[in-house]
Amino acid sequence: MPSENLPIIHDGIIDPPHDVEVLSADEFKLAFRNHPAGVAIVTADAGNGPVAMTVTSVFSVSAEPPLLVFSASAQSSATPTITEAKTVVVHLLGADQLHLAKLAATSGANRFPEDIPLEKLPTGETVYSEAHAWIRGRTVNKLKAGNSTVFLIEALEAKTPEAGSAELDASSAHPLVYHNRTWHKLDSNSKLEA
C-alpha cells in the first residue's frame, strides 16, 4: 500500500500529495545551483519543420537496452513538437559548440540559420553537423512532471567520435557544462587525482 505522503503517478502524470509542504522553487533552484550539468540540444520534427531546444537534463539510464532521459519545459516553444515527434536527436555538446547551445536556448531565434552547418538524416531528422556526438532515438515513454515532460528515449543510432580521435582524449576534449547559471568548459585543469 503506497504511503499517503508519496507522489502518485496516474496516467503518466505525477500527482504530488496536497497535504505535504514542499520546497519553494527558489530554494530548489538554489540547491541545484552548484550541481553542474552537461549541455545538449534536442532536435525533432513532427512533420511541420524542425525545432531545437537546449537542455541540461540529459542522462543515460541503461546501456542494455540503450536508454536516455531528458525533460522539456512546457514554456519552450519546441516542446509540443518534441512531444508529438516519434523520434528525436540528442546532440551532446563540447565547449566549442557553445554558440549552438546559446542559439537553441534563445527564445524566438531561427535555430536553423543558413550559416550553421546542418544535415538531414535519411530518416528525416535535422542534426547540427558540428556536434561531436549525437544520438537519434525514439520516444518510448513520457511522464508529465510539474511544468515539464520527462522523455524516455531508446537510442537507435549515433554519431560518435572516431577511435583514436582527439575528442576521446580527456586532455583535449572539452565538454560544455552549465554551472551556477553560466556556461563552463571542462579541461585538464578540472581533473582531480583519485
JOKATA-V132253 format. One record per pair of residues at least 6 apart in sequence whose ideal C-beta (glycine too) atoms are under 6 Angstrom apart, sorted by the first residue. I is the first residue (numbers start at 1). J is the second residue. D is the distance in Angstrom with one decimal. If there is no record, write none. Layout:
i	j	d
I	J	D
I	J	D
This chain:
i	j	d
5	17	5.6
5	20	5.5
7	14	5.1
7	16	4.7
8	15	4.9
12	143	5.4
13	144	4.3
14	145	5.0
33	180	5.3
36	177	4.5
36	179	3.8
37	56	3.8
37	178	5.2
38	177	5.8
39	56	5.7
39	93	5.0
39	101	5.1
39	176	4.4
39	178	5.4
40	55	5.4
40	58	4.4
40	90	5.4
40	91	5.8
40	92	5.4
41	52	5.5
41	54	5.5
41	91	4.3
41	104	4.6
42	53	5.3
42	55	5.7
42	88	5.3
42	90	5.5
43	50	5.7
43	52	4.7
43	89	4.8
43	126	5.5
44	51	5.8
44	81	5.4
44	82	4.6
44	85	3.8
44	88	4.5
46	81	4.9
46	84	4.0
46	85	4.3
50	126	4.1
51	78	3.9
51	81	4.3
52	104	4.3
52	111	4.1
53	76	5.2
53	78	4.0
53	104	5.8
54	101	5.0
54	104	4.3
54	105	3.9
55	70	5.0
56	178	4.7
57	70	4.9
57	71	4.4
58	70	4.5
58	90	6.0
59	69	5.8
60	68	5.2
61	67	4.2
61	69	5.6
66	155	3.8
67	154	5.8
68	153	5.1
69	152	5.7
70	151	5.7
71	148	4.6
71	150	4.8
72	79	4.5
72	82	5.5
72	149	5.4
73	148	5.1
74	147	5.0
86	138	5.9
87	138	5.0
89	125	4.9
89	127	5.2
89	134	5.3
89	136	4.9
90	135	4.9
91	128	5.5
91	131	3.9
91	134	4.5
92	133	4.5
93	101	5.7
93	176	4.5
94	132	5.1
94	174	5.5
94	175	5.9
94	176	5.8
95	174	4.1
95	176	4.8
95	185	3.3
97	130	5.6
98	183	5.8
100	128	5.5
103	109	5.9
103	111	5.8
104	111	5.4
112	118	6.0
117	129	3.9
117	130	5.9
118	126	5.7
119	127	5.0
119	129	5.2
120	126	5.8
127	134	5.5
132	161	5.9
132	167	4.9
133	160	5.3
134	159	5.0
135	155	4.9
135	158	4.6
136	156	5.3
136	157	5.0
137	153	3.9
137	154	5.4
137	155	4.6
137	156	5.4
138	154	5.5
139	151	5.6
139	153	6.0
140	152	5.3
140	154	4.9
141	152	4.1
142	149	5.5
142	151	5.7
143	150	4.5
161	167	3.6
161	168	5.0
166	172	4.4
167	173	5.3
171	188	5.0
174	185	4.5
174	187	5.2
175	186	4.8
177	184	5.0
